[in-house]
């Protein structure tokens, strides 16, 4: 018996809800759109029309893969962050809503600056730097990323969002001292790998089995990148410049101490929408 697009969507949503997926409404819509080749608007207009058995089968197979653990963003090859459409592949982390708090805090600072160069270090898909560039028209952003495959996604997302005039990508290893050719920045922002190595095996299968371990592994205690960025990349900051970090659960105090040791002051901790300390930022103190 043929199924309408609307009933197909409702059926998928029910399957996802039954599996305990909180964002079942969003994920059902994305899977049906991708599986049927329709935009959100086209899907809404076609709600009462019948989907072919082939399309229905294709969608159901996508749902099977998702319920087996494969994230929707990797299945459909894109995701939205801070209102921006982004290409996503298994070579980059999937942007999370928690990270929007990091963007919000940095935007407040950048809007007060007359002119500003920003470095998004460990940029992955480029979501943070691109969001900043989209919100503050006078900033210029460098996306610094170590992985060649992730850099390819960065470049695609710069083009996709029409930000080539103000955003560039460069290969950069956050664990190494930067070269002088990068120049100086008023702001460095980073959502670095922060999962303690021994904890990776215990992560949810959708993360452990699909997301890149290079972007998860923060060393033995999860703090390796905070140490190296605070110590080695501070020389890229102008005096009085800001360093912003996203941190994992329970890491805020340790990251605050690391930053203080490296000469950062006025350090603040900001909670995410779940009331978890998620962002730590501070100002590079000028030498007297």
Order of alpha helices (4+ residues) and beta strands (2+ residues): beta-alpha-alpha-alpha-beta-alpha-alpha-beta-beta-alpha-beta-alpha-beta-alpha-beta-beta-alpha-alpha-beta-alpha-beta-beta
